[in-house]
């Protein structure tokens, strides 16, 4: 489905959902936190029920077929970037930027601008700036192609939309002058001056005034200014600018890190020098020497047919063309000397300004202009020029802090300034708070680490060696934060305080430290240069052991997980016991995940695997934290492959199989379990083989492959009976659930009660609850509703103490069905709502489909036949997508009942026939009930 936000939102939805969709579309594929959505949609004073209203609006988007998904941190539009017109627009603009063929560049920009249909409902000012920049770039290209006359009408439209855009008006004057309409060009200048004076109280800029003088004099020079727009808020660089302005031609190499303002300095100087170089002011974004020469020659009015094919001939023609002329040329983004050499004019009267991130050698007579970050005062001045004096003067300390958090890098300061400029209701202090949160700082700032290296170097060299060592250690760990349960095993607190005093660390909360990412990159670079490899790896290994010593004490046995392995490390459980374990894991999940990845990156396969597995037991498996589960295990598996440890590979594959099983990716889960089982068999590891067989058995059960399931579960039971009671109980539970589906009620009772007993002996409260629920389902299938409720309620109460939210949802759903069959509609509805919300929160697709089918049954029983049709159809689609034939058959049966109650017996028979075919193939208990369906539901139409 395509989403269009560059104008009225499409697909069409009500205003608030449209705003939400637009925000999600801007961040397509990225999680947008709930708080940010509320802030963007309702502003500084959201209504009391904003969170609830947001959920309602999200639901309406889902009903419209939009792939909006809930994640723990917020919501995400899970769609391809190019299905959103904004991202397609940006892709086309980027393509144009990288393209050297002017015709292809023009086509890309035209296609990009055609995507705009009006004013966006969100971020209108920011997005409009992007549209304006693309329009100006298109005009530059069209002018370079000589399409002056064709451009005039299009430029008139652009100027009408952006009456204060001086660059557009200058481009219109250029196009008119080149088309021979000098009088019209001068009229445009007079109109521009009137608009600027009336609206802003300012005169046109120097560039536009010079263009007017050129047109007035009829000079051909007016056709040769191809410089980008000069930054009206250009700040600092007085010494460097003075050197360039005092020069008399030659080649100047402006070098420095990305974002430091090299291009801005070169363009600003070229504009200031325009009068001294009247034969042309040219700009080329370097990609290839040949392409650049083509652009330069066209800019000097060399006809296309005269431009040679070879780079050597083009270079010769270029030197001849500018020979004896005074031209200033900006060669932007140079990466090698070979790019530059063919482009240098032979005439001593020309000035060439080269910008590059690299310190390149090999050009004779080049004068270098190195750039570093701005001073603190200059950075604040730049922010003031972007925002205006009042906002910065009202909060001077906050403005200084913004500049500091930006690392005094011009690009970063411009980004924060633009964000504030587009949100006039924000105080500067609000952005300080946003920048202080490292998770969002990367979203606020786009900067290269090189920009801060030199400013950090002096600070670092002034530290004592033990403090420098701690700094390098922090950087090499690669963690966003260092809480006390880690640093207490690694660093002395006095040393950390010295790093805080040096402004290299920040204290956040109680005994918790954070290092800015750009600073951390600098510290890591130093560690890799100055510390031996074994010492660096030992730091990470000790951090993993410290994490294990904490997490181990918070770990509960995860159902069907491979046994914990950290015993081999000799980990001693610490006394750390957070008051709120869930809150602790939620806070530390990102850090612990990153620690596993860091250990894996360094080839520390065993400790990476150990921490990854214990996190499954402690958190990932209990809370369906699939992304972190997959990230840690994928990283650890790569390290294990490199180390050649087959046992650990089998362990991780088995765990990834369990993850995919819980995510309802059954075919993929089967593949992981199969490979793990083969590896365990080759190793002679009976326990590992049994765990993998348990996984295979449960996958086959859900796929309706019951003979395979019983064989696998039977083998697992046999292998685990003497060495792993809980694993054996799991096999028994799977066997008992299959017997229930076959209608072997007594066999199901015996097996499930055995499982319950073994779970109880193993002190697995979760397993005991699972078995009790299973027994209740057998009673429910037999119509013994009081006994069913007794067991299911007991299971529900036990689950509450395990922290397994998903099993709690399944148990609530099972209880709701008992109440529904008893005719207790209100309490059943409440349990259904509870179960649905829980399944959505943890992103469980099967759970959502299961509860949705139960809701359909509730609506059918309560007489809401249209509503039943909707939710049962949704459930049917979900079960089909998940590849679950038994649940699909049961839903077909229910939909047939709805059609029967509506009097559509033909539709009912069709659905029932399909359901009966599936039940027959599967051999489940419903085969014997098929004949009863018409009599059971057909009565509703008599």
KEDRENTI-220119 format. One line per field, with one value per residue (C-alpha): x, y, z. Coordinates in steps of 0.001 Angstrom, whole numbers, plus 500000, padded with zeros to 6 digits. Each point is the difference from the previous one (the first is absolute). Layout:
! residues N
east	[X; ...];
north	[Y; ...];
up	[Z; ...];
This chain:
! residues 942
east	[500000; 501299; 500002; 499992; 500699; 501351; 496586; 496704; 500703; 499146; 498454; 497322; 499324; 498593; 502161; 501675; 500804; 501267; 502420; 501177; 500415; 502001; 502388; 500444; 500549; 502740; 501732; 498988; 501599; 501109; 498291; 498404; 499654; 496499; 501083; 501353; 496775; 497959; 502313; 499830; 496239; 498693; 502862; 501108; 496625; 498609; 496546; 499854; 499010; 502630; 501547; 496585; 499002; 503250; 499174; 496538; 501446; 502642; 497217; 498192; 503181; 500288; 496382; 500847; 502533; 503095; 502937; 500309; 501560; 500346; 503404; 501110; 501279; 497240; 498595; 501552; 498732; 501363; 500112; 502538; 501568; 499161; 496304; 500016; 500131; 502274; 502692; 499624; 500438; 503185; 501332; 499487; 501673; 502941; 500212; 500138; 502715; 502177; 499305; 502471; 497791; 498069; 497007; 499643; 500445; 497204; 497671; 500529; 499294; 496918; 498648; 500719; 498158; 496996; 499360; 498899; 496216; 499605; 501002; 500973; 497988; 503151; 503485; 498708; 502698; 502882; 498756; 499280; 503645; 500945; 497590; 501391; 503576; 499039; 498257; 503059; 502252; 497746; 500114; 503813; 500118; 497464; 501953; 503196; 498195; 499072; 496265; 499573; 496754; 498276; 500894; 498348; 496428; 501096; 502112; 497068; 497974; 502807; 500435; 496272; 500228; 503207; 499831; 502832; 502455; 502646; 501872; 496895; 499409; 503633; 499614; 496891; 501981; 502781; 497585; 498297; 503316; 501311; 496763; 500595; 497340; 502246; 497163; 497945; 503025; 500436; 496268; 500380; 502771; 497833; 497118; 502362; 501335; 496463; 498994; 503090; 499732; 496246; 500060; 503364; 501307; 503242; 501647; 500812; 503264; 503258; 499824; 496588; 501066; 503105; 497835; 497790; 503029; 501206; 496618; 499805; 503399; 499139; 503135; 500436; 501443; 496514; 499680; 502935; 499272; 499383; 500834; 497593; 498156; 502240; 499170; 498420; 500959; 503668; 501932; 503647; 502980; 501299; 503663; 499424; 497658; 502495; 502701; 497728; 498772; 503549; 501231; 500502; 499012; 501691; 498845; 498778; 499288; 497393; 500217; 498325; 497531; 496472; 497546; 502656; 498890; 502516; 497441; 498347; 503349; 500887; 496604; 499948; 503471; 499107; 496945; 502082; 502564; 497500; 500800; 503715; 499267; 497424; 500400; 498199; 499309; 499752; 499206; 500456; 499096; 502801; 499219; 502172; 502428; 498261; 496546; 501280; 501718; 496783; 498116; 502704; 500157; 496220; 500047; 502447; 497518; 501942; 497443; 499376; 501213; 503419; 500595; 502323; 499437; 503413; 500964; 503382; 498422; 497419; 502746; 501867; 496855; 499251; 503433; 499629; 496511; 501052; 503391; 500432; 496749; 499387; 497805; 499462; 499365; 498839; 500826; 497994; 500418; 503361; 501220; 503194; 502598; 499190; 496521; 501430; 502931; 497983; 497777; 502642; 500006; 503212; 499324; 501691; 497055; 497608; 499294; 499298; 498560; 500148; 498154; 500925; 499770; 503453; 503469; 501168; 503466; 501401; 498776; 502672; 499499; 496858; 499272; 498109; 497251; 499372; 496654; 499091; 496793; 498688; 500776; 497297; 499119; 499902; 497707; 497603; 500150; 499076; 497064; 498940; 500067; 497827; 497483; 500150; 501470; 496947; 499715; 503698; 500208; 497055; 501870; 503743; 501203; 497788; 501267; 503589; 499086; 498469; 503225; 502037; 497827; 500458; 503756; 500181; 499743; 498332; 497822; 498729; 499254; 498098; 497912; 499003; 499348; 497753; 498030; 499444; 499207; 497260; 498513; 499600; 498095; 502995; 502336; 503689; 500088; 497709; 502562; 502682; 497981; 499576; 503689; 500922; 498314; 502511; 497319; 498533; 503145; 500968; 496607; 500635; 503593; 501612; 503740; 503261; 502179; 503004; 498424; 500527; 503257; 502282; 497970; 500098; 503669; 501244; 497671; 501050; 503736; 499660; 498680; 502054; 500855; 497643; 497136; 500960; 499958; 496480; 498930; 501322; 498381; 496605; 500287; 501091; 497087; 497760; 497075; 497713; 499983; 501899; 497803; 501411; 499535; 502620; 502404; 500366; 501789; 502119; 500845; 500671; 497303; 502591; 501330; 496491; 499500; 503140; 498627; 496771; 501984; 501759; 496582; 500731; 497287; 496577; 498377; 496441; 497995; 501617; 503456; 499387; 502224; 499481; 502501; 498977; 500222; 502458; 502175; 499713; 501174; 503066; 500675; 499610; 502364; 502632; 499510; 500544; 503145; 501557; 498819; 501048; 497265; 499905; 499488; 497167; 498255; 500456; 498043; 497036; 500252; 499968; 496980; 498111; 500836; 498840; 496723; 499555; 500615; 497079; 497591; 500492; 498297; 496986; 499570; 497002; 499987; 498622; 497643; 501761; 503259; 503392; 501487; 501997; 503690; 501512; 500897; 503182; 501133; 499764; 497650; 498982; 496558; 500187; 497736; 498530; 496235; 498162; 496621; 498364; 501663; 497977; 500909; 503663; 500093; 498042; 502596; 503033; 498810; 501685; 503257; 500108; 499163; 502811; 502398; 499278; 500577; 503253; 501327; 499027; 501705; 503253; 499659; 499213; 497625; 499451; 499228; 497833; 498011; 499697; 498649; 497655; 498512; 499569; 498186; 497494; 499317; 499862; 498191; 499817; 497975; 497683; 499129; 500178; 502962; 500568; 502172; 502536; 499789; 500791; 502709; 501902; 499756; 500823; 503093; 501036; 499408; 502343; 502712; 499354; 500345; 503323; 501148; 498801; 498132; 497346; 498339; 499413; 498774; 497433; 498934; 499506; 498179; 497636; 499334; 499404; 497603; 498092; 499971; 498529; 497490; 498821; 499808; 497785; 502597; 499453; 501844; 503035; 499851; 499946; 503127; 501913; 498875; 500858; 503544; 500482; 498739; 502434; 502896; 499055; 499737; 503445; 501374; 498327; 498191; 496786; 498610; 500512; 498478; 496926; 499548; 500163; 497542; 497614; 500170; 499463; 497049; 498250; 500546; 498595; 497047; 499092; 500444; 497575; 502719; 498947; 501848; 503274; 499160; 499260; 503179; 502156; 498356; 500150; 503721; 500492; 498081; 502113; 503297; 499055; 498279; 503059; 501887; 497595; 496570; 498813; 500981; 498215; 496910; 500027; 500018; 497114; 498065; 500440; 498905; 496992; 498905; 500107; 497932; 497442; 499811; 499451; 497120; 501919; 498776; 501076; 503440; 500228; 498963; 502555; 502861; 499269; 499580; 503343; 501525; 498456; 501468; 503487; 499882; 499048; 502919; 502330; 498662; 498984; 496942; 499594; 500008; 497536; 497679; 500354; 499044; 497055; 498729; 500395; 497908; 497355; 499875; 499249; 497102; 498769; 500077; 497886; 497477; 501003; 500023; 500203; 503012; 501545; 499619; 501456; 503231; 500304; 499447; 502649; 502360; 499159; 500883; 503279; 501054; 499583; 502957; 502347; 500143; 499161; 497654; 499310; 498993; 497767; 498300; 499477; 498562; 497674; 498798; 499348; 498033; 498018; 498839; 498766; 498045; 498642; 498695; 498389; 498226; 501969; 500605; 501228; 502843; 500961; 500243; 502281; 502351; 500054; 500965; 502746; 501402; 499898; 501828; 502660; 500621; 500288; 502401; 502455; 499369; 498723; 498302; 498549; 498654; 498289; 498407; 498926; 498358; 498467; 498316; 498691; 498623; 498290; 498430; 498854; 498373; 498383; 498552; 498801; 498261; 502401; 500299; 501612; 502565; 500660; 500578; 502617; 502134; 499738; 501074; 502983; 500867; 499681; 502462; 502449; 499863; 500513; 503008; 501441; 499525; 497801; 497515; 498130; 499246; 499081; 497520; 498427; 499574; 498447; 497522; 499118; 499577; 497720; 497905; 499717; 498794; 497495; 498628; 499709; 497954; 502775; 500106; 501834; 502808; 499925; 500254; 502915; 501955; 499080; 501083; 503396; 500301; 498897; 502639; 502718; 498775; 499878; 503537; 501239; 497949; 498907; 496997; 497884; 499631; 497276; 498184; 499572; 496510; 498797; 500821; 496907; 497680; 501872; 500032; 497393; 497319; 500851; 498297; 496739];
north	[500000; 503440; 502776; 503598; 502872; 502675; 501623; 498626; 496669; 496919; 497554; 502327; 499740; 502484; 503011; 498696; 496548; 501791; 502027; 496847; 498149; 502884; 500008; 496222; 500297; 502597; 497489; 496973; 496822; 501683; 499833; 503328; 500208; 500530; 503171; 501486; 499223; 501638; 503009; 500402; 499488; 501802; 502354; 501170; 499445; 496650; 498959; 497762; 496997; 500609; 496542; 498328; 502216; 499098; 496296; 500608; 501923; 497295; 497412; 501993; 500013; 496243; 499577; 502023; 497319; 501957; 497956; 501909; 497785; 500422; 499646; 500309; 503527; 501291; 499415; 499352; 500133; 496684; 500733; 500307; 503467; 500538; 499396; 503389; 502953; 502035; 497313; 499489; 503776; 499896; 497030; 501788; 503155; 497920; 498305; 503411; 501102; 497009; 500200; 501594; 499884; 503267; 498603; 497053; 502389; 502233; 497052; 498744; 503421; 500497; 496615; 500870; 503336; 498460; 497968; 503169; 500551; 502718; 500948; 497061; 499670; 499598; 501461; 502296; 502638; 497520; 497982; 503138; 501014; 496688; 500640; 503495; 498677; 497385; 502623; 502265; 497078; 499085; 503546; 500006; 496809; 501250; 503236; 498001; 498043; 503258; 499624; 503680; 500721; 496823; 500815; 503400; 498806; 497382; 502560; 502402; 497323; 499329; 503723; 500353; 497177; 501307; 503801; 500608; 497544; 502305; 497165; 498983; 503586; 500254; 496827; 501457; 503148; 497838; 497959; 503158; 501664; 496932; 499848; 503607; 501507; 502395; 502449; 497257; 498919; 503540; 500150; 496825; 501682; 503058; 497786; 498017; 503137; 501210; 496660; 499782; 503585; 499762; 496568; 499873; 503536; 498982; 500683; 497165; 498211; 500931; 497044; 501032; 503633; 498980; 497916; 503054; 502109; 497326; 499831; 503780; 500216; 497124; 498189; 496385; 499362; 499740; 496618; 498499; 500127; 496372; 500269; 498532; 502445; 501745; 499306; 503162; 498939; 499214; 500277; 500072; 498958; 503566; 499038; 497370; 502261; 502850; 497794; 499078; 503550; 501381; 497483; 500748; 496746; 496635; 496723; 499763; 496708; 500316; 496852; 498686; 497432; 499570; 502599; 502518; 502523; 499594; 500480; 502908; 501814; 499373; 501148; 503049; 501052; 499457; 502258; 502679; 499792; 500006; 503568; 499197; 496962; 501386; 497285; 497368; 498559; 496229; 497128; 496265; 497174; 497580; 496470; 499361; 502300; 499379; 500804; 503059; 501325; 499568; 502085; 502693; 500310; 500274; 502680; 501981; 499800; 497409; 498319; 496292; 499024; 501542; 498046; 497028; 496506; 499360; 501524; 501135; 501952; 501508; 501135; 501671; 501727; 501129; 501600; 501717; 501248; 501700; 501090; 503745; 500223; 500631; 497189; 498712; 496269; 497973; 496286; 498455; 496587; 498997; 496547; 499666; 502090; 498220; 501557; 503487; 500084; 500082; 502779; 502547; 503062; 500919; 503720; 501672; 502376; 497266; 498996; 496339; 499093; 496280; 498431; 496563; 497867; 498601; 501455; 499183; 500637; 500221; 503348; 502626; 503562; 499212; 502078; 498200; 501314; 497525; 500298; 498893; 500316; 503418; 501653; 499946; 503647; 499481; 496980; 502004; 502881; 497619; 498704; 503585; 500874; 496981; 500592; 503728; 501945; 499824; 496230; 499570; 503070; 498714; 496779; 500729; 497101; 497527; 501296; 499439; 496474; 499242; 501152; 497785; 496945; 500615; 499783; 503553; 498390; 502400; 497331; 498762; 503542; 500675; 496845; 500904; 503581; 498863; 497767; 502884; 502432; 497701; 499783; 503535; 498764; 498009; 501630; 499396; 498027; 497374; 499192; 499857; 497265; 498139; 500215; 498825; 496663; 498028; 497775; 502974; 502023; 498092; 500923; 503638; 500199; 498732; 500378; 498227; 498860; 501761; 503335; 499515; 498111; 503008; 501745; 496863; 499325; 502850; 499025; 496369; 500709; 502091; 497009; 497714; 496667; 497990; 502317; 499789; 496217; 500130; 502313; 497573; 497074; 501716; 500716; 496497; 498416; 501719; 500310; 503047; 500087; 498472; 499138; 499071; 496240; 500235; 502762; 498717; 496961; 502042; 503512; 502054; 502587; 502734; 499505; 500274; 503237; 501423; 499152; 501760; 503050; 499997; 500037; 496656; 498194; 501017; 498767; 498842; 498858; 498256; 498601; 499711; 501527; 500873; 500950; 501963; 497772; 502204; 500122; 496237; 499529; 502094; 497955; 496702; 501168; 500806; 496613; 498163; 502045; 499928; 496873; 496388; 497826; 497534; 502838; 501465; 496647; 499337; 503188; 498737; 496503; 501408; 502143; 496911; 498098; 502998; 500054; 496251; 500278; 502416; 498482; 496452; 500862; 501385; 497000; 497713; 496706; 500652; 497396; 497916; 501925; 498330; 499682; 502944; 499926; 502733; 497429; 499355; 503547; 499480; 502968; 500881; 501531; 503493; 501512; 502427; 499728; 502889; 500751; 499837; 497294; 500758; 503675; 499076; 497725; 502492; 502650; 497777; 497958; 502200; 500116; 496232; 499298; 502260; 498287; 496611; 501487; 501625; 496745; 498207; 502653; 499258; 496245; 499311; 497272; 498143; 502991; 501569; 496780; 499687; 503495; 499692; 496775; 501173; 503080; 497671; 498345; 503261; 502357; 499492; 496779; 501162; 503305; 499117; 502324; 498538; 502729; 499870; 496188; 499789; 502662; 498365; 496487; 500959; 501834; 497158; 497424; 501855; 499919; 496318; 499188; 501764; 498115; 496658; 499074; 497566; 499527; 503696; 500226; 497306; 501786; 503316; 498383; 498301; 503322; 501761; 497204; 500715; 503704; 499388; 497561; 502654; 502473; 497552; 499555; 496255; 498944; 502054; 498653; 496421; 500694; 501324; 497092; 497410; 501308; 500219; 496429; 498719; 501775; 498661; 496445; 500300; 501212; 497174; 502582; 498204; 502899; 502487; 497552; 499653; 503757; 500356; 497118; 501731; 503049; 497936; 498264; 503234; 501468; 496858; 500077; 503535; 499173; 497085; 497420; 497873; 496704; 501900; 501993; 496896; 498310; 503012; 500633; 496323; 499955; 503137; 498456; 496852; 501922; 502488; 497738; 499413; 503278; 502905; 499712; 503326; 499147; 496669; 501794; 502202; 496938; 498559; 503240; 499936; 496353; 500675; 502987; 497856; 497271; 502678; 501046; 496369; 499638; 497555; 501778; 497385; 499758; 503797; 500132; 497384; 501571; 503598; 499076; 498191; 503136; 502144; 497752; 500056; 503782; 500329; 497793; 502080; 503156; 501426; 502035; 501144; 496419; 498951; 502803; 498983; 496404; 501100; 502126; 497023; 497798; 502705; 500027; 496266; 500526; 502907; 497854; 497410; 502639; 499685; 503755; 500181; 497672; 501885; 503321; 498564; 498918; 503056; 502445; 498159; 500314; 503707; 500654; 498084; 501816; 503358; 499142; 498956; 503284; 498210; 502541; 498001; 496799; 502213; 501194; 496462; 498946; 503025; 499023; 496412; 501241; 502411; 497113; 498063; 503051; 500530; 496456; 500558; 503060; 502450; 502544; 503068; 498343; 498085; 503245; 501551; 497024; 500108; 503684; 499305; 497169; 502002; 502975; 497741; 498133; 503271; 501440; 497134; 499696; 496400; 499313; 496620; 501359; 502885; 497618; 497608; 502750; 501535; 496657; 499889; 503495; 498761; 497170; 502510; 502190; 496964; 498884; 503527; 500395; 502532; 498101; 502785; 500597; 496265; 499807; 502767; 498654; 496355; 500904; 501862; 496993; 497677; 502114; 500006; 496232; 499494; 502339; 498154; 496611; 498514; 497605; 498893; 503557; 500951; 497078; 501022; 503563; 498815; 498020; 503098; 502127; 497314; 500337; 503760; 499423; 497424; 502466; 502587; 497531; 499446; 496200; 499790; 502141; 498001; 496685; 501241; 501083; 496875; 497753; 501663; 499717; 496346; 499216; 501467; 498228; 496704; 500448; 500863; 497268; 502193; 499633; 502364; 497304; 498399; 503316; 500950; 498527; 502006; 503425; 500547; 498917; 502066; 503300; 499484; 500251; 503652; 500784; 498170];
up	[500000; 499053; 502588; 498789; 502385; 497647; 499961; 501347; 501687; 497968; 500591; 501288; 503753; 502583; 500950; 503194; 498605; 496881; 502126; 501785; 496712; 498594; 502978; 499768; 496256; 500477; 502304; 497866; 501298; 503249; 503366; 500966; 503794; 501360; 501792; 496778; 498138; 502734; 499995; 496221; 499698; 503082; 500861; 503422; 501700; 498837; 501186; 503095; 497898; 497296; 500304; 499752; 497096; 498262; 500316; 498538; 497051; 499430; 499909; 497326; 497908; 500327; 498950; 496914; 499120; 500984; 501396; 503287; 502646; 503739; 501532; 503610; 499473; 497725; 496533; 496599; 496423; 498776; 496289; 497211; 499951; 496338; 500701; 501770; 497616; 502308; 500000; 496269; 499621; 502090; 498051; 496709; 501329; 501252; 496610; 498344; 502391; 499080; 496267; 497580; 496898; 500094; 498107; 502369; 502934; 498686; 499429; 503564; 501500; 497820; 501108; 503619; 499863; 498249; 503151; 501833; 499989; 502605; 503554; 502271; 503219; 502131; 499903; 497267; 500432; 500124; 497030; 498025; 500405; 498368; 497146; 499485; 499957; 497408; 497882; 500085; 499118; 497062; 498681; 500216; 497944; 497440; 499617; 499471; 497266; 498272; 500526; 500816; 498172; 501181; 503605; 500186; 500574; 502531; 501850; 500100; 501780; 502479; 500738; 500632; 502549; 501613; 499617; 502490; 498424; 498544; 498282; 498031; 498931; 498927; 497979; 498345; 499136; 498542; 497890; 498681; 499201; 498177; 498026; 498873; 502283; 501944; 500710; 501614; 502029; 501357; 500776; 502084; 501985; 500699; 501106; 502197; 501644; 500740; 501526; 502183; 501209; 500641; 501641; 501752; 499988; 498258; 496663; 497564; 500690; 498333; 497605; 498676; 499717; 498045; 497713; 499417; 499110; 497602; 498293; 499891; 498308; 497658; 501135; 499012; 503466; 501483; 498369; 501783; 503714; 500948; 503670; 502543; 502223; 502489; 503647; 501360; 503532; 499205; 503256; 501078; 497900; 500013; 499688; 497299; 498038; 500192; 498448; 497088; 499406; 500067; 497451; 496326; 498350; 500199; 501523; 503579; 501752; 502776; 502088; 503137; 501343; 498681; 501208; 500977; 497350; 497175; 497223; 501814; 500272; 496345; 498689; 502302; 498881; 496332; 500330; 501708; 497194; 497123; 498900; 499780; 497800; 497558; 497342; 502059; 503427; 499662; 502353; 499435; 502368; 499084; 498885; 496959; 498167; 496679; 501326; 501811; 496878; 498060; 502572; 500082; 496224; 499714; 502693; 497848; 497086; 498005; 497707; 500616; 496544; 500708; 503220; 499277; 501360; 501584; 503344; 498646; 497132; 502314; 502381; 497132; 498778; 503551; 500392; 496643; 500871; 503240; 498757; 500511; 501992; 503660; 501346; 503542; 500144; 503015; 499766; 502824; 501601; 498553; 501028; 497956; 498222; 496740; 500089; 500243; 497622; 496716; 501344; 500922; 497678; 498261; 500429; 503008; 500287; 501144; 503597; 500828; 503398; 500781; 502929; 501330; 503139; 499248; 500394; 496492; 498592; 496500; 498648; 499548; 501218; 502002; 503078; 502737; 502255; 502851; 501809; 503505; 502001; 500988; 503288; 502637; 499379; 496228; 500380; 502181; 497508; 497174; 502033; 500658; 496292; 499180; 502807; 500560; 502943; 502257; 500433; 500701; 502245; 502034; 500787; 499620; 502147; 498153; 496644; 501130; 501069; 496604; 498373; 502338; 499367; 496280; 500455; 498535; 496558; 497520; 498363; 503368; 501181; 496770; 500470; 503556; 498947; 497158; 502375; 502385; 497189; 498777; 503498; 501236; 503070; 501246; 502529; 499382; 503255; 498466; 497337; 502673; 501680; 496715; 499187; 503480; 499277; 497961; 498496; 498198; 499538; 496869; 498595; 500841; 498770; 496812; 500433; 499322; 502907; 498493; 500848; 503713; 499992; 500132; 502679; 502166; 499481; 502182; 502807; 499795; 500011; 503159; 501997; 502235; 498372; 502220; 499042; 496337; 500297; 501459; 497188; 497396; 501804; 500007; 496308; 499071; 501867; 497466; 502410; 500056; 503803; 502908; 503009; 503379; 499568; 497224; 500936; 503563; 498511; 497597; 501166; 503093; 500739; 500641; 496482; 498578; 501916; 498421; 496562; 500964; 501119; 496636; 498256; 498359; 501955; 501223; 503203; 499441; 502958; 502929; 499319; 496250; 497337; 496367; 497310; 496909; 496934; 498125; 503099; 500350; 496412; 500823; 503145; 498145; 497278; 502613; 501691; 496738; 499346; 503479; 501876; 499260; 498529; 502904; 502494; 497940; 499698; 503701; 500767; 498003; 501473; 503535; 499131; 498788; 503204; 502022; 498081; 500465; 503729; 500198; 497493; 501300; 503244; 498150; 497710; 499949; 498111; 496527; 498659; 497317; 500217; 499834; 503509; 501240; 499185; 502148; 502669; 498023; 500760; 503721; 500236; 503521; 500293; 501418; 502603; 497448; 500207; 498327; 501515; 496592; 497950; 496878; 500128; 500525; 496956; 497897; 500857; 499495; 496973; 497399; 501935; 500624; 496358; 498865; 502440; 498395; 496547; 501121; 501425; 496790; 497851; 501839; 499525; 503670; 498904; 503278; 502182; 497277; 499760; 503777; 500510; 497022; 501389; 503579; 498686; 498307; 503335; 501885; 497638; 496246; 500144; 502754; 498373; 496291; 499484; 496556; 498506; 502826; 500083; 496297; 500108; 502856; 498608; 496425; 501216; 502297; 497260; 497647; 502677; 500695; 496295; 499916; 503101; 498642; 503225; 498773; 503393; 500446; 496422; 500751; 503189; 498199; 497088; 502418; 501727; 496678; 499102; 503207; 499187; 496553; 501495; 502434; 497112; 498084; 497249; 500024; 496848; 500959; 503561; 498658; 497953; 503031; 502203; 497333; 499598; 503767; 500425; 497381; 501687; 503435; 498631; 498407; 503329; 501903; 502156; 500982; 501986; 497210; 497533; 502217; 500317; 496227; 499587; 502384; 497761; 496848; 501632; 500931; 496528; 498360; 502360; 498985; 496320; 500395; 499318; 502972; 499282; 499691; 503132; 502097; 498811; 500869; 503372; 500880; 499260; 502103; 502902; 499834; 499997; 502710; 502501; 502152; 499572; 499498; 501652; 498689; 496439; 500334; 501340; 496953; 497733; 502013; 499644; 496217; 499796; 502234; 497895; 496833; 501672; 500871; 496350; 498977; 502474; 502225; 503122; 502525; 498445; 500041; 503688; 501000; 498063; 501018; 503669; 499819; 498486; 502734; 502684; 498485; 499566; 503649; 501095; 497836; 501687; 496607; 500879; 496423; 498747; 502681; 498921; 496364; 500795; 502155; 497135; 497669; 502314; 500115; 496192; 499974; 502421; 497870; 496873; 501853; 501050; 503687; 500469; 503812; 500087; 497075; 501809; 503201; 498288; 497786; 502862; 502015; 497032; 499634; 503643; 499729; 496818; 501731; 502223; 497180; 498118; 496727; 498470; 496858; 501802; 502114; 496800; 498738; 503354; 500041; 496520; 501114; 503018; 497819; 497798; 503038; 501197; 496505; 499864; 503388; 498597; 502176; 497271; 501966; 501947; 496855; 498050; 502619; 499902; 496202; 500080; 502555; 497907; 496768; 501512; 501487; 496740; 498094; 502547; 499557; 496249; 500098; 496661; 500904; 503276; 498210; 497497; 502759; 502029; 496876; 499242; 503575; 499549; 496836; 501982; 502594; 497342; 498385; 503343; 500819; 496628; 498444; 496730; 497878; 502730; 500268; 496251; 500117; 502846; 498952; 496480; 501461; 502158; 496996; 498026; 502914; 500479; 496264; 500051; 502991; 498329; 502767; 498341; 503143; 501073; 496481; 499884; 503313; 498802; 496725; 502089; 502029; 496871; 498617; 503134; 499425; 496426; 501245; 502546; 497217; 497930; 497453; 500121; 496690; 501418; 503225; 498184; 497911; 503093; 501930; 497142; 499956; 503783; 499963; 497380; 502196; 503134; 498101; 498729; 503486; 501700; 502901; 502264; 497906; 497303; 502095; 500482; 496338; 499673; 503004; 498559; 497803; 502777; 502592; 498088; 497316; 502672; 500352; 496697; 500660];
